[in-house]
Amino acid sequence: GKGTKSKPVPVGVGYTMNVSTADGSRPEAVKQLTEAWEGVRSYGKYFPKCTAAQIAAAQSDKVCPKGSLVGTGKVHSLVAPLNDFSTQGATCDRDTHTYNAGQNKVTVIFTGPGDKCLGTAYTSPFSGKWSDTGGIGGGQATITIPPREQTYPVPGVLVSTTQLSFTFPKRVITVKGKKVSYLMSVGCKGKRSAKLIYQGQPKPETHTITASAGSC
């Protein structure tokens, strides 16, 4: 069902993104990532929370309470010299975990064994948000800005993301007799549209990907 403001319906959404350049050179690093699905809004107030401070204090997301994990994905990146985009460099493969951090707030952490990413096992968590700005069809957009130490890990080196897949699964719970999920649909006609904006750095390169996210 498409859902209405008074009767939103539980949904799950996701995407797969490939970032490439016309000449085959390495793409920019991520400065900001904005994702939106038509009519989709977040209801984090009903779910357990896990903050960036909690994860940082433990140096692990294993401290996050059950039910706070709301999204998962995979990232493939290239690590190479900042001043040479013709070099593909070394590969880095990470899992991403997105935790609810309160209404309209999320915590993101990249995880995985060090042998998959130049010996780096732990990287700092960072915060993101759900915002009406950038939303489609009455929905919200999620906006994340990776910290500088993750895109520029050491002087003269840049981490370029080339593939990213992500899923917010439909997670239905009952609150006061009503079925709610982390994401709910408040209005969608026919096929649900989706938009992904990848803003790069150090040059202001921007990729906007618009696609169908399936039927409502």
Biotite code that builds the C-alpha atoms (Angstrom):
import biotite.structure as struc

atoms = struc.array([
    struc.Atom([0.000, 0.000, 0.000], chain_id="A", res_id=1, res_name="GLY", atom_name="CA", element="C"),
    struc.Atom([1.084, 3.563, -0.629], chain_id="A", res_id=2, res_name="LYS", atom_name="CA", element="C"),
    struc.Atom([0.303, 4.783, 2.906], chain_id="A", res_id=3, res_name="GLY", atom_name="CA", element="C"),
    struc.Atom([-0.993, 8.167, 4.026], chain_id="A", res_id=4, res_name="THR", atom_name="CA", element="C"),
    struc.Atom([0.103, 10.675, 6.663], chain_id="A", res_id=5, res_name="LYS", atom_name="CA", element="C"),
    struc.Atom([-2.573, 9.386, 9.015], chain_id="A", res_id=6, res_name="SER", atom_name="CA", element="C"),
    struc.Atom([-1.984, 5.730, 8.149], chain_id="A", res_id=7, res_name="LYS", atom_name="CA", element="C"),
    struc.Atom([1.638, 5.179, 7.063], chain_id="A", res_id=8, res_name="PRO", atom_name="CA", element="C"),
    struc.Atom([2.644, 1.649, 6.075], chain_id="A", res_id=9, res_name="VAL", atom_name="CA", element="C"),
    struc.Atom([5.893, -0.179, 6.986], chain_id="A", res_id=10, res_name="PRO", atom_name="CA", element="C"),
    struc.Atom([8.492, -0.401, 4.204], chain_id="A", res_id=11, res_name="VAL", atom_name="CA", element="C"),
    struc.Atom([12.056, -1.457, 3.534], chain_id="A", res_id=12, res_name="GLY", atom_name="CA", element="C"),
    struc.Atom([14.248, 0.213, 0.894], chain_id="A", res_id=13, res_name="VAL", atom_name="CA", element="C"),
    struc.Atom([17.758, 0.044, -0.510], chain_id="A", res_id=14, res_name="GLY", atom_name="CA", element="C"),
    struc.Atom([20.034, 0.788, -3.441], chain_id="A", res_id=15, res_name="TYR", atom_name="CA", element="C"),
    struc.Atom([23.198, -0.211, -5.284], chain_id="A", res_id=16, res_name="THR", atom_name="CA", element="C"),
    struc.Atom([25.522, 2.511, -6.585], chain_id="A", res_id=17, res_name="MET", atom_name="CA", element="C"),
    struc.Atom([28.502, 2.333, -8.913], chain_id="A", res_id=18, res_name="ASN", atom_name="CA", element="C"),
    struc.Atom([30.567, 5.495, -9.259], chain_id="A", res_id=19, res_name="VAL", atom_name="CA", element="C"),
    struc.Atom([32.699, 5.766, -12.372], chain_id="A", res_id=20, res_name="SER", atom_name="CA", element="C"),
    struc.Atom([34.327, 8.402, -14.569], chain_id="A", res_id=21, res_name="THR", atom_name="CA", element="C"),
    struc.Atom([34.177, 8.822, -18.341], chain_id="A", res_id=22, res_name="ALA", atom_name="CA", element="C"),
    struc.Atom([37.929, 8.339, -18.790], chain_id="A", res_id=23, res_name="ASP", atom_name="CA", element="C"),
    struc.Atom([38.274, 5.413, -16.378], chain_id="A", res_id=24, res_name="GLY", atom_name="CA", element="C"),
    struc.Atom([40.233, 7.381, -13.807], chain_id="A", res_id=25, res_name="SER", atom_name="CA", element="C"),
    struc.Atom([39.600, 6.996, -10.094], chain_id="A", res_id=26, res_name="ARG", atom_name="CA", element="C"),
    struc.Atom([36.502, 8.912, -8.894], chain_id="A", res_id=27, res_name="PRO", atom_name="CA", element="C"),
    struc.Atom([36.433, 11.554, -6.206], chain_id="A", res_id=28, res_name="GLU", atom_name="CA", element="C"),
    struc.Atom([36.166, 10.776, -2.501], chain_id="A", res_id=29, res_name="ALA", atom_name="CA", element="C"),
    struc.Atom([32.744, 11.146, -0.858], chain_id="A", res_id=30, res_name="VAL", atom_name="CA", element="C"),
    struc.Atom([32.105, 14.567, 0.643], chain_id="A", res_id=31, res_name="LYS", atom_name="CA", element="C"),
    struc.Atom([28.383, 14.015, 1.229], chain_id="A", res_id=32, res_name="GLN", atom_name="CA", element="C"),
    struc.Atom([25.908, 11.273, 0.409], chain_id="A", res_id=33, res_name="LEU", atom_name="CA", element="C"),
    struc.Atom([22.174, 12.028, 0.164], chain_id="A", res_id=34, res_name="THR", atom_name="CA", element="C"),
    struc.Atom([19.598, 9.257, -0.347], chain_id="A", res_id=35, res_name="GLU", atom_name="CA", element="C"),
    struc.Atom([15.840, 9.604, -0.704], chain_id="A", res_id=36, res_name="ALA", atom_name="CA", element="C"),
    struc.Atom([12.957, 7.267, -1.510], chain_id="A", res_id=37, res_name="TRP", atom_name="CA", element="C"),
    struc.Atom([9.548, 8.649, -2.464], chain_id="A", res_id=38, res_name="GLU", atom_name="CA", element="C"),
    struc.Atom([7.218, 9.027, 0.519], chain_id="A", res_id=39, res_name="GLY", atom_name="CA", element="C"),
    struc.Atom([9.581, 7.294, 2.961], chain_id="A", res_id=40, res_name="VAL", atom_name="CA", element="C"),
    struc.Atom([10.010, 8.735, 6.451], chain_id="A", res_id=41, res_name="ARG", atom_name="CA", element="C"),
    struc.Atom([11.929, 7.527, 9.514], chain_id="A", res_id=42, res_name="SER", atom_name="CA", element="C"),
    struc.Atom([10.430, 6.617, 12.898], chain_id="A", res_id=43, res_name="TYR", atom_name="CA", element="C"),
    struc.Atom([13.529, 6.169, 15.024], chain_id="A", res_id=44, res_name="GLY", atom_name="CA", element="C"),
    struc.Atom([11.759, 7.339, 18.171], chain_id="A", res_id=45, res_name="LYS", atom_name="CA", element="C"),
    struc.Atom([10.241, 3.861, 18.513], chain_id="A", res_id=46, res_name="TYR", atom_name="CA", element="C"),
    struc.Atom([13.557, 1.968, 18.349], chain_id="A", res_id=47, res_name="PHE", atom_name="CA", element="C"),
    struc.Atom([16.572, 1.440, 20.640], chain_id="A", res_id=48, res_name="PRO", atom_name="CA", element="C"),
    struc.Atom([19.437, 3.901, 20.141], chain_id="A", res_id=49, res_name="LYS", atom_name="CA", element="C"),
    struc.Atom([23.177, 3.588, 19.646], chain_id="A", res_id=50, res_name="CYS", atom_name="CA", element="C"),
    struc.Atom([25.250, 6.760, 19.420], chain_id="A", res_id=51, res_name="THR", atom_name="CA", element="C"),
    struc.Atom([28.660, 7.459, 17.909], chain_id="A", res_id=52, res_name="ALA", atom_name="CA", element="C"),
    struc.Atom([29.919, 8.235, 21.446], chain_id="A", res_id=53, res_name="ALA", atom_name="CA", element="C"),
    struc.Atom([28.864, 4.786, 22.696], chain_id="A", res_id=54, res_name="GLN", atom_name="CA", element="C"),
    struc.Atom([30.669, 3.028, 19.851], chain_id="A", res_id=55, res_name="ILE", atom_name="CA", element="C"),
    struc.Atom([33.773, 5.218, 20.131], chain_id="A", res_id=56, res_name="ALA", atom_name="CA", element="C"),
    struc.Atom([34.042, 4.581, 23.876], chain_id="A", res_id=57, res_name="ALA", atom_name="CA", element="C"),
    struc.Atom([34.006, 0.816, 23.292], chain_id="A", res_id=58, res_name="ALA", atom_name="CA", element="C"),
    struc.Atom([35.989, 0.953, 20.013], chain_id="A", res_id=59, res_name="GLN", atom_name="CA", element="C"),
    struc.Atom([33.328, -1.439, 18.690], chain_id="A", res_id=60, res_name="SER", atom_name="CA", element="C"),
    struc.Atom([29.668, -1.485, 17.682], chain_id="A", res_id=61, res_name="ASP", atom_name="CA", element="C"),
    struc.Atom([29.131, -4.702, 19.629], chain_id="A", res_id=62, res_name="LYS", atom_name="CA", element="C"),
    struc.Atom([27.938, -2.485, 22.517], chain_id="A", res_id=63, res_name="VAL", atom_name="CA", element="C"),
    struc.Atom([24.901, -1.345, 20.526], chain_id="A", res_id=64, res_name="CYS", atom_name="CA", element="C"),
    struc.Atom([21.615, -2.639, 21.983], chain_id="A", res_id=65, res_name="PRO", atom_name="CA", element="C"),
    struc.Atom([19.581, -5.249, 20.144], chain_id="A", res_id=66, res_name="LYS", atom_name="CA", element="C"),
    struc.Atom([17.120, -3.623, 17.758], chain_id="A", res_id=67, res_name="GLY", atom_name="CA", element="C"),
    struc.Atom([19.203, -0.469, 17.188], chain_id="A", res_id=68, res_name="SER", atom_name="CA", element="C"),
    struc.Atom([20.759, -1.733, 13.929], chain_id="A", res_id=69, res_name="LEU", atom_name="CA", element="C"),
    struc.Atom([18.498, -0.398, 11.158], chain_id="A", res_id=70, res_name="VAL", atom_name="CA", element="C"),
    struc.Atom([20.596, -0.723, 7.997], chain_id="A", res_id=71, res_name="GLY", atom_name="CA", element="C"),
    struc.Atom([23.494, -2.677, 6.517], chain_id="A", res_id=72, res_name="THR", atom_name="CA", element="C"),
    struc.Atom([25.582, -2.465, 3.392], chain_id="A", res_id=73, res_name="GLY", atom_name="CA", element="C"),
    struc.Atom([28.924, -2.962, 1.665], chain_id="A", res_id=74, res_name="LYS", atom_name="CA", element="C"),
    struc.Atom([31.468, -0.418, 0.405], chain_id="A", res_id=75, res_name="VAL", atom_name="CA", element="C"),
    struc.Atom([34.278, -0.959, -2.106], chain_id="A", res_id=76, res_name="HIS", atom_name="CA", element="C"),
    struc.Atom([36.912, 1.798, -2.177], chain_id="A", res_id=77, res_name="SER", atom_name="CA", element="C"),
    struc.Atom([40.247, 2.576, -3.796], chain_id="A", res_id=78, res_name="LEU", atom_name="CA", element="C"),
    struc.Atom([43.095, 4.020, -1.727], chain_id="A", res_id=79, res_name="VAL", atom_name="CA", element="C"),
    struc.Atom([45.643, 5.927, -3.809], chain_id="A", res_id=80, res_name="ALA", atom_name="CA", element="C"),
    struc.Atom([47.662, 9.165, -4.103], chain_id="A", res_id=81, res_name="PRO", atom_name="CA", element="C"),
    struc.Atom([45.623, 12.344, -3.847], chain_id="A", res_id=82, res_name="LEU", atom_name="CA", element="C"),
    struc.Atom([47.398, 13.983, -6.788], chain_id="A", res_id=83, res_name="ASN", atom_name="CA", element="C"),
    struc.Atom([47.165, 11.046, -9.226], chain_id="A", res_id=84, res_name="ASP", atom_name="CA", element="C"),
    struc.Atom([43.656, 9.946, -10.231], chain_id="A", res_id=85, res_name="PHE", atom_name="CA", element="C"),
    struc.Atom([44.999, 7.715, -13.004], chain_id="A", res_id=86, res_name="SER", atom_name="CA", element="C"),
    struc.Atom([46.301, 5.274, -10.353], chain_id="A", res_id=87, res_name="THR", atom_name="CA", element="C"),
    struc.Atom([43.681, 2.814, -9.112], chain_id="A", res_id=88, res_name="GLN", atom_name="CA", element="C"),
    struc.Atom([45.655, 2.071, -5.945], chain_id="A", res_id=89, res_name="GLY", atom_name="CA", element="C"),
    struc.Atom([44.890, -0.517, -3.262], chain_id="A", res_id=90, res_name="ALA", atom_name="CA", element="C"),
    struc.Atom([41.398, -1.847, -2.577], chain_id="A", res_id=91, res_name="THR", atom_name="CA", element="C"),
    struc.Atom([39.434, -1.524, 0.651], chain_id="A", res_id=92, res_name="CYS", atom_name="CA", element="C"),
    struc.Atom([36.279, -3.549, 1.302], chain_id="A", res_id=93, res_name="ASP", atom_name="CA", element="C"),
    struc.Atom([34.119, -2.701, 4.301], chain_id="A", res_id=94, res_name="ARG", atom_name="CA", element="C"),
    struc.Atom([30.707, -3.534, 5.690], chain_id="A", res_id=95, res_name="ASP", atom_name="CA", element="C"),
    struc.Atom([28.571, -0.602, 6.813], chain_id="A", res_id=96, res_name="THR", atom_name="CA", element="C"),
    struc.Atom([26.307, -0.656, 9.837], chain_id="A", res_id=97, res_name="HIS", atom_name="CA", element="C"),
    struc.Atom([23.732, 2.080, 10.368], chain_id="A", res_id=98, res_name="THR", atom_name="CA", element="C"),
    struc.Atom([22.229, 2.435, 13.844], chain_id="A", res_id=99, res_name="TYR", atom_name="CA", element="C"),
    struc.Atom([19.244, 4.405, 15.018], chain_id="A", res_id=100, res_name="ASN", atom_name="CA", element="C"),
    struc.Atom([20.481, 7.276, 17.199], chain_id="A", res_id=101, res_name="ALA", atom_name="CA", element="C"),
    struc.Atom([17.105, 8.866, 18.002], chain_id="A", res_id=102, res_name="GLY", atom_name="CA", element="C"),
    struc.Atom([14.372, 10.476, 15.937], chain_id="A", res_id=103, res_name="GLN", atom_name="CA", element="C"),
    struc.Atom([15.878, 11.612, 12.600], chain_id="A", res_id=104, res_name="ASN", atom_name="CA", element="C"),
    struc.Atom([19.406, 10.681, 13.746], chain_id="A", res_id=105, res_name="LYS", atom_name="CA", element="C"),
    struc.Atom([21.691, 7.823, 12.689], chain_id="A", res_id=106, res_name="VAL", atom_name="CA", element="C"),
    struc.Atom([25.157, 6.517, 13.538], chain_id="A", res_id=107, res_name="THR", atom_name="CA", element="C"),
    struc.Atom([27.260, 4.946, 10.789], chain_id="A", res_id=108, res_name="VAL", atom_name="CA", element="C"),
    struc.Atom([30.347, 2.751, 11.179], chain_id="A", res_id=109, res_name="ILE", atom_name="CA", element="C"),
    struc.Atom([32.494, 0.871, 8.669], chain_id="A", res_id=110, res_name="PHE", atom_name="CA", element="C"),
    struc.Atom([33.472, -2.576, 9.926], chain_id="A", res_id=111, res_name="THR", atom_name="CA", element="C"),
    struc.Atom([35.369, -5.625, 8.759], chain_id="A", res_id=112, res_name="GLY", atom_name="CA", element="C"),
    struc.Atom([38.727, -7.388, 9.074], chain_id="A", res_id=113, res_name="PRO", atom_name="CA", element="C"),
    struc.Atom([41.899, -5.398, 8.581], chain_id="A", res_id=114, res_name="GLY", atom_name="CA", element="C"),
    struc.Atom([43.203, -7.713, 5.861], chain_id="A", res_id=115, res_name="ASP", atom_name="CA", element="C"),
    struc.Atom([40.391, -6.463, 3.608], chain_id="A", res_id=116, res_name="LYS", atom_name="CA", element="C"),
    struc.Atom([41.417, -2.812, 4.010], chain_id="A", res_id=117, res_name="CYS", atom_name="CA", element="C"),
    struc.Atom([45.173, -2.200, 4.282], chain_id="A", res_id=118, res_name="LEU", atom_name="CA", element="C"),
    struc.Atom([45.335, -3.472, 7.847], chain_id="A", res_id=119, res_name="GLY", atom_name="CA", element="C"),
    struc.Atom([42.668, -1.105, 9.159], chain_id="A", res_id=120, res_name="THR", atom_name="CA", element="C"),
    struc.Atom([40.199, -2.954, 11.363], chain_id="A", res_id=121, res_name="ALA", atom_name="CA", element="C"),
    struc.Atom([38.536, -0.128, 13.307], chain_id="A", res_id=122, res_name="TYR", atom_name="CA", element="C"),
    struc.Atom([37.486, 3.294, 12.037], chain_id="A", res_id=123, res_name="THR", atom_name="CA", element="C"),
    struc.Atom([35.603, 5.935, 13.976], chain_id="A", res_id=124, res_name="SER", atom_name="CA", element="C"),
    struc.Atom([31.790, 6.033, 13.798], chain_id="A", res_id=125, res_name="PRO", atom_name="CA", element="C"),
    struc.Atom([30.090, 9.167, 12.508], chain_id="A", res_id=126, res_name="PHE", atom_name="CA", element="C"),
    struc.Atom([26.647, 10.714, 12.641], chain_id="A", res_id=127, res_name="SER", atom_name="CA", element="C"),
    struc.Atom([24.042, 11.329, 9.969], chain_id="A", res_id=128, res_name="GLY", atom_name="CA", element="C"),
    struc.Atom([20.459, 12.533, 9.842], chain_id="A", res_id=129, res_name="LYS", atom_name="CA", element="C"),
    struc.Atom([17.078, 12.207, 8.191], chain_id="A", res_id=130, res_name="TRP", atom_name="CA", element="C"),
    struc.Atom([15.881, 15.539, 6.809], chain_id="A", res_id=131, res_name="SER", atom_name="CA", element="C"),
    struc.Atom([12.843, 16.897, 4.956], chain_id="A", res_id=132, res_name="ASP", atom_name="CA", element="C"),
    struc.Atom([15.345, 18.734, 2.732], chain_id="A", res_id=133, res_name="THR", atom_name="CA", element="C"),
    struc.Atom([15.949, 16.605, -0.340], chain_id="A", res_id=134, res_name="GLY", atom_name="CA", element="C"),
    struc.Atom([13.002, 14.296, 0.327], chain_id="A", res_id=135, res_name="GLY", atom_name="CA", element="C"),
    struc.Atom([10.688, 13.104, -2.466], chain_id="A", res_id=136, res_name="ILE", atom_name="CA", element="C"),
    struc.Atom([6.888, 13.015, -2.357], chain_id="A", res_id=137, res_name="GLY", atom_name="CA", element="C"),
    struc.Atom([6.530, 14.004, 1.289], chain_id="A", res_id=138, res_name="GLY", atom_name="CA", element="C"),
    struc.Atom([9.366, 11.744, 2.371], chain_id="A", res_id=139, res_name="GLY", atom_name="CA", element="C"),
    struc.Atom([12.739, 12.443, 3.941], chain_id="A", res_id=140, res_name="GLN", atom_name="CA", element="C"),
    struc.Atom([16.336, 12.128, 2.762], chain_id="A", res_id=141, res_name="ALA", atom_name="CA", element="C"),
    struc.Atom([19.163, 10.649, 4.772], chain_id="A", res_id=142, res_name="THR", atom_name="CA", element="C"),
    struc.Atom([22.316, 12.780, 4.725], chain_id="A", res_id=143, res_name="ILE", atom_name="CA", element="C"),
    struc.Atom([25.745, 11.501, 5.774], chain_id="A", res_id=144, res_name="THR", atom_name="CA", element="C"),
    struc.Atom([29.123, 13.252, 5.682], chain_id="A", res_id=145, res_name="ILE", atom_name="CA", element="C"),
    struc.Atom([32.078, 10.931, 6.348], chain_id="A", res_id=146, res_name="PRO", atom_name="CA", element="C"),
    struc.Atom([34.721, 12.459, 8.634], chain_id="A", res_id=147, res_name="PRO", atom_name="CA", element="C"),
    struc.Atom([37.835, 13.828, 6.929], chain_id="A", res_id=148, res_name="ARG", atom_name="CA", element="C"),
    struc.Atom([40.127, 11.222, 8.511], chain_id="A", res_id=149, res_name="GLU", atom_name="CA", element="C"),
    struc.Atom([38.279, 8.516, 6.595], chain_id="A", res_id=150, res_name="GLN", atom_name="CA", element="C"),
    struc.Atom([38.536, 10.144, 3.172], chain_id="A", res_id=151, res_name="THR", atom_name="CA", element="C"),
    struc.Atom([42.067, 11.518, 3.775], chain_id="A", res_id=152, res_name="TYR", atom_name="CA", element="C"),
    struc.Atom([43.530, 8.846, 6.132], chain_id="A", res_id=153, res_name="PRO", atom_name="CA", element="C"),
    struc.Atom([47.108, 10.124, 5.820], chain_id="A", res_id=154, res_name="VAL", atom_name="CA", element="C"),
    struc.Atom([48.598, 13.188, 4.075], chain_id="A", res_id=155, res_name="PRO", atom_name="CA", element="C"),
    struc.Atom([48.651, 12.831, 0.300], chain_id="A", res_id=156, res_name="GLY", atom_name="CA", element="C"),
    struc.Atom([46.266, 9.863, 0.200], chain_id="A", res_id=157, res_name="VAL", atom_name="CA", element="C"),
    struc.Atom([42.609, 9.837, -0.843], chain_id="A", res_id=158, res_name="LEU", atom_name="CA", element="C"),
    struc.Atom([39.975, 7.102, -0.383], chain_id="A", res_id=159, res_name="VAL", atom_name="CA", element="C"),
    struc.Atom([37.595, 6.941, -3.391], chain_id="A", res_id=160, res_name="SER", atom_name="CA", element="C"),
    struc.Atom([34.362, 4.959, -3.078], chain_id="A", res_id=161, res_name="THR", atom_name="CA", element="C"),
    struc.Atom([33.482, 3.129, -6.301], chain_id="A", res_id=162, res_name="THR", atom_name="CA", element="C"),
    struc.Atom([30.699, 0.750, -5.203], chain_id="A", res_id=163, res_name="GLN", atom_name="CA", element="C"),
    struc.Atom([28.125, 1.011, -2.454], chain_id="A", res_id=164, res_name="LEU", atom_name="CA", element="C"),
    struc.Atom([25.125, -1.195, -1.716], chain_id="A", res_id=165, res_name="SER", atom_name="CA", element="C"),
    struc.Atom([22.754, -0.585, 1.141], chain_id="A", res_id=166, res_name="PHE", atom_name="CA", element="C"),
    struc.Atom([19.517, -1.889, 2.655], chain_id="A", res_id=167, res_name="THR", atom_name="CA", element="C"),
    struc.Atom([17.114, -0.609, 5.287], chain_id="A", res_id=168, res_name="PHE", atom_name="CA", element="C"),
    struc.Atom([15.084, -3.804, 5.851], chain_id="A", res_id=169, res_name="PRO", atom_name="CA", element="C"),
    struc.Atom([11.422, -3.633, 6.858], chain_id="A", res_id=170, res_name="LYS", atom_name="CA", element="C"),
    struc.Atom([11.510, -3.981, 10.640], chain_id="A", res_id=171, res_name="ARG", atom_name="CA", element="C"),
    struc.Atom([7.983, -4.157, 12.050], chain_id="A", res_id=172, res_name="VAL", atom_name="CA", element="C"),
    struc.Atom([7.264, -3.847, 15.780], chain_id="A", res_id=173, res_name="ILE", atom_name="CA", element="C"),
    struc.Atom([4.035, -3.213, 17.684], chain_id="A", res_id=174, res_name="THR", atom_name="CA", element="C"),
    struc.Atom([3.705, 0.022, 19.655], chain_id="A", res_id=175, res_name="VAL", atom_name="CA", element="C"),
    struc.Atom([0.486, 0.583, 21.620], chain_id="A", res_id=176, res_name="LYS", atom_name="CA", element="C"),
    struc.Atom([-1.336, -1.889, 19.394], chain_id="A", res_id=177, res_name="GLY", atom_name="CA", element="C"),
    struc.Atom([-0.131, -0.300, 16.132], chain_id="A", res_id=178, res_name="LYS", atom_name="CA", element="C"),
    struc.Atom([2.307, -1.807, 13.651], chain_id="A", res_id=179, res_name="LYS", atom_name="CA", element="C"),
    struc.Atom([5.268, 0.504, 13.040], chain_id="A", res_id=180, res_name="VAL", atom_name="CA", element="C"),
    struc.Atom([8.614, 0.042, 11.350], chain_id="A", res_id=181, res_name="SER", atom_name="CA", element="C"),
    struc.Atom([11.816, 2.067, 11.248], chain_id="A", res_id=182, res_name="TYR", atom_name="CA", element="C"),
    struc.Atom([10.777, 3.372, 7.824], chain_id="A", res_id=183, res_name="LEU", atom_name="CA", element="C"),
    struc.Atom([7.169, 4.052, 6.847], chain_id="A", res_id=184, res_name="MET", atom_name="CA", element="C"),
    struc.Atom([5.600, 5.124, 3.565], chain_id="A", res_id=185, res_name="SER", atom_name="CA", element="C"),
    struc.Atom([3.377, 8.212, 3.693], chain_id="A", res_id=186, res_name="VAL", atom_name="CA", element="C"),
    struc.Atom([2.507, 8.601, 0.034], chain_id="A", res_id=187, res_name="GLY", atom_name="CA", element="C"),
    struc.Atom([3.574, 6.923, -3.170], chain_id="A", res_id=188, res_name="CYS", atom_name="CA", element="C"),
    struc.Atom([1.891, 6.475, -6.545], chain_id="A", res_id=189, res_name="LYS", atom_name="CA", element="C"),
    struc.Atom([2.588, 3.376, -8.632], chain_id="A", res_id=190, res_name="GLY", atom_name="CA", element="C"),
    struc.Atom([6.348, 2.897, -8.743], chain_id="A", res_id=191, res_name="LYS", atom_name="CA", element="C"),
    struc.Atom([8.413, 4.391, -5.922], chain_id="A", res_id=192, res_name="ARG", atom_name="CA", element="C"),
    struc.Atom([11.104, 6.726, -7.222], chain_id="A", res_id=193, res_name="SER", atom_name="CA", element="C"),
    struc.Atom([14.476, 7.080, -5.544], chain_id="A", res_id=194, res_name="ALA", atom_name="CA", element="C"),
    struc.Atom([17.343, 9.555, -5.733], chain_id="A", res_id=195, res_name="LYS", atom_name="CA", element="C"),
    struc.Atom([20.973, 9.260, -4.715], chain_id="A", res_id=196, res_name="LEU", atom_name="CA", element="C"),
    struc.Atom([23.357, 12.218, -4.755], chain_id="A", res_id=197, res_name="ILE", atom_name="CA", element="C"),
    struc.Atom([27.090, 11.542, -4.412], chain_id="A", res_id=198, res_name="TYR", atom_name="CA", element="C"),
    struc.Atom([29.057, 14.772, -3.894], chain_id="A", res_id=199, res_name="GLN", atom_name="CA", element="C"),
    struc.Atom([32.790, 14.405, -4.374], chain_id="A", res_id=200, res_name="GLY", atom_name="CA", element="C"),
    struc.Atom([35.959, 16.048, -3.123], chain_id="A", res_id=201, res_name="GLN", atom_name="CA", element="C"),
    struc.Atom([38.506, 17.616, -3.471], chain_id="A", res_id=202, res_name="PRO", atom_name="CA", element="C"),
    struc.Atom([36.902, 18.727, -6.757], chain_id="A", res_id=203, res_name="LYS", atom_name="CA", element="C"),
    struc.Atom([33.137, 19.457, -6.545], chain_id="A", res_id=204, res_name="PRO", atom_name="CA", element="C"),
    struc.Atom([32.173, 16.459, -8.672], chain_id="A", res_id=205, res_name="GLU", atom_name="CA", element="C"),
    struc.Atom([28.528, 15.441, -8.212], chain_id="A", res_id=206, res_name="THR", atom_name="CA", element="C"),
    struc.Atom([26.771, 12.297, -9.420], chain_id="A", res_id=207, res_name="HIS", atom_name="CA", element="C"),
    struc.Atom([22.966, 12.222, -9.191], chain_id="A", res_id=208, res_name="THR", atom_name="CA", element="C"),
    struc.Atom([21.363, 8.820, -9.738], chain_id="A", res_id=209, res_name="ILE", atom_name="CA", element="C"),
    struc.Atom([17.577, 8.657, -10.110], chain_id="A", res_id=210, res_name="THR", atom_name="CA", element="C"),
    struc.Atom([15.868, 5.302, -10.325], chain_id="A", res_id=211, res_name="ALA", atom_name="CA", element="C"),
    struc.Atom([12.775, 3.280, -9.504], chain_id="A", res_id=212, res_name="SER", atom_name="CA", element="C"),
    struc.Atom([12.809, 1.574, -6.109], chain_id="A", res_id=213, res_name="ALA", atom_name="CA", element="C"),
    struc.Atom([10.039, -0.875, -6.960], chain_id="A", res_id=214, res_name="GLY", atom_name="CA", element="C"),
    struc.Atom([6.283, -0.640, -6.605], chain_id="A", res_id=215, res_name="SER", atom_name="CA", element="C"),
    struc.Atom([4.598, 1.091, -3.675], chain_id="A", res_id=216, res_name="CYS", atom_name="CA", element="C"),
])
